Amino acid sequence: MTTYSETISDAGKVANVQTLLNESPFSGFQWMIFVLCFLIVLLDGFDTAAIGFIAPSLLSEWGLEKSHLGPVLSAALFGLAFGALSAGPLADRFGRKSVLTVAVVVMGGASIFSATANHLESLTIWRFITGLGLGAAMPNAVTLMNEYCPDSKRSFITNCMFCGFPIGSAFGGFFAAWMIPHFGWRSLLVLGGVVPLLLAVLMFFVLPESVRFMVLKQYPADRIRKVLARIAASAQHAQRFVLQEAAAAESSNVNAGPQGLRLVFSRPFIVGTLALWVTYFMGLVIVYGLVNWMPVLFKDAGVPPGQAAVIAALFQLGGIGAIFFGLLMDRWNANLIIATGYFLTSIAVAIIGQVLGGGVGVLVAAVFIAGLLMNAAQSSMQALAAEYYPTAGRASGVAWMLGIGRFGGIAGSFLVAELSRRHLELSHVFMVVAVPGVIAALALLVKNRYAGGAPRAHLSRIGGGH
């Protein structure tokens, strides 16, 4: 471990940025970054829940059939995927703050325009654009927060930040129950647009650029020092800043090595990249397959509709398990911890199908435990990906994992729909949906065996602020 005397060397007063972060208490400045990133994730959860709550109003106001809602409900998912795939490389080139701020403006503005839609086609288009903003914001919030964390608490803090998603989903339900009867369904979309725009203004003035990105791109020392001094007072005495981290390049000059998507697909990272994609994809097959279909499946099993909806909602409350997983990941092998979570999830999901008809209490317990394990494992993947990639490709790596994974959510919904169409027994449906959990666990075991954490073959000393 680097000692404090190495943090700022006497020779030229060179500061090792990550060591400063590691040896300084988590400051109020870092908590401010956490709150802003938490709010971005919360807004994603709010938006995800809100569109489901306005669907009944669309059916009655526009005289639609349920089958007509498919495009508008899936539009944001496609937007999320494409937004993530495009935003990661842009953030690795132009910076996390600028891309993140633009993304929040897009999601806010598109949500307000969604509220003005008078027919399904225009609403679908604006929902897709809203998804683009959400998809671009999520991975960059993860990346920015990660790059201000000390090594010892990185997974824990990132996972805590992601608890904003279920909280946002809950807020979506609370506000929908109050606003839609009084002000109509459009009011919920307006709220989901105004708040992000206000947040974007706040971000523009107070959110800093990633300090690791600034060192990577060799920003002026004065700008880096101004940010770091709000975390560690000793940074005021540094004349130059460096960052020591894993990188795939043979050269000590990081600008000569691969960056962005080139790094993500480079030989040292490709196995880990593919393993992360498979894992996240399979996780979302389970999440969206169950979240979208559990109320219907429970109703088919004889559970009263109102009771079925409440029991299914318990699956989403398990996100708090991510905090516990974050603590474990900071202490032990993160790949094996999350793999265990996915494997146990597959068992828990299969059990749901076996206890249907065996009493409400048993079903409630099974659904809650499955949700606890599933959400803990899935929410931990962002921290795992952010830790795996170095600064030069972190935003691209996290964003592409999230983007590819979104197609798993779409696949999950279609999978359960097809199983229902074939009139498969409910116990068999849940057994099939459990299989992706086993595949996700195996993918992480492959990553652990052949890629491990961030490849350590070469340590690159990145310098900036001359």
Secondary structure as the mmCIF struct_conf table of DSSP 4:
data_model
#
loop_
_struct_conf.conf_type_id
_struct_conf.id
_struct_conf.beg_label_comp_id
_struct_conf.beg_label_asym_id
_struct_conf.beg_label_seq_id
_struct_conf.end_label_comp_id
_struct_conf.end_label_asym_id
_struct_conf.end_label_seq_id
HELX_RH_AL_P HELX_RH_AL_P1 TYR A 4 THR A 7
STRN STRN1 ILE A 8 ILE A 8
BEND BEND1 ASP A 10 GLY A 12
STRN STRN2 VAL A 14 ASN A 16
HELX_RH_AL_P HELX_RH_AL_P2 VAL A 17 GLU A 23
BEND BEND2 SER A 24 SER A 24
HELX_RH_AL_P HELX_RH_AL_P3 GLY A 28 TRP A 62
TURN_TY1_P TURN_TY1_P1 GLY A 63 GLY A 63
HELX_RH_3T_P HELX_RH_3T_P1 LYS A 66 LEU A 69
HELX_RH_AL_P HELX_RH_AL_P4 GLY A 70 PHE A 94
HELX_RH_AL_P HELX_RH_AL_P5 ARG A 96 SER A 114
TURN_TY1_P TURN_TY1_P2 ALA A 115 THR A 116
BEND BEND3 HIS A 119 HIS A 119
HELX_RH_AL_P HELX_RH_AL_P6 LEU A 120 ASN A 146
TURN_TY1_P TURN_TY1_P3 GLU A 147 TYR A 148
BEND BEND4 CYS A 149 CYS A 149
HELX_RH_3T_P HELX_RH_3T_P2 ASP A 151 LYS A 153
HELX_RH_AL_P HELX_RH_AL_P7 ARG A 154 PHE A 162
TURN_TY1_P TURN_TY1_P4 CYS A 163 CYS A 163
HELX_RH_AL_P HELX_RH_AL_P8 GLY A 164 PHE A 183
HELX_RH_AL_P HELX_RH_AL_P9 TRP A 185 VAL A 206
HELX_LH_PP_P HELX_LH_PP_P1 LEU A 207 SER A 210
HELX_RH_AL_P HELX_RH_AL_P10 VAL A 211 LEU A 216
TURN_TY1_P TURN_TY1_P5 LYS A 217 GLN A 218
HELX_RH_AL_P HELX_RH_AL_P11 ALA A 221 LEU A 228
TURN_TY1_P TURN_TY1_P6 ALA A 229 ILE A 231
HELX_RH_3T_P HELX_RH_3T_P3 ALA A 233 HIS A 237
BEND BEND5 GLN A 239 GLN A 239
STRN STRN3 ARG A 240 ALA A 246
BEND BEND6 ALA A 248 ALA A 248
BEND BEND7 GLU A 250 SER A 252
HELX_RH_3T_P HELX_RH_3T_P4 VAL A 254 ALA A 256
BEND BEND8 GLY A 257 GLY A 257
TURN_TY1_P TURN_TY1_P7 GLY A 260 GLY A 260
HELX_RH_AL_P HELX_RH_AL_P12 LEU A 261 VAL A 264
TURN_TY1_P TURN_TY1_P8 PHE A 265 PHE A 265
BEND BEND9 SER A 266 SER A 266
HELX_RH_AL_P HELX_RH_AL_P13 ARG A 267 ASP A 300
TURN_TY1_P TURN_TY1_P9 ALA A 301 GLY A 302
HELX_RH_AL_P HELX_RH_AL_P14 PRO A 305 ALA A 313
HELX_RH_3T_P HELX_RH_3T_P5 LEU A 314 ILE A 320
HELX_RH_AL_P HELX_RH_AL_P15 GLY A 321 MET A 329
TURN_TY1_P TURN_TY1_P10 ASP A 330 ARG A 331
BEND BEND10 TRP A 332 TRP A 332
HELX_RH_AL_P HELX_RH_AL_P16 ALA A 334 VAL A 355
TURN_TY1_P TURN_TY1_P11 LEU A 356 GLY A 357
BEND BEND11 GLY A 358 GLY A 358
HELX_RH_AL_P HELX_RH_AL_P17 VAL A 360 SER A 379
TURN_TY1_P TURN_TY1_P12 SER A 380 SER A 380
HELX_RH_AL_P HELX_RH_AL_P18 MET A 381 TYR A 388
BEND BEND12 TYR A 389 TYR A 389
TURN_TY1_P TURN_TY1_P13 THR A 391 GLY A 393
HELX_RH_AL_P HELX_RH_AL_P19 ARG A 394 ARG A 421
TURN_TY1_P TURN_TY1_P14 ARG A 422 HIS A 423
HELX_RH_AL_P HELX_RH_AL_P20 LEU A 426 TYR A 450
TURN_TY1_P TURN_TY1_P15 ALA A 451 ALA A 451
BEND BEND13 GLY A 453 ALA A 454
BEND BEND14 ALA A 457 ALA A 457
STRN STRN4 LEU A 459 GLY A 464
#
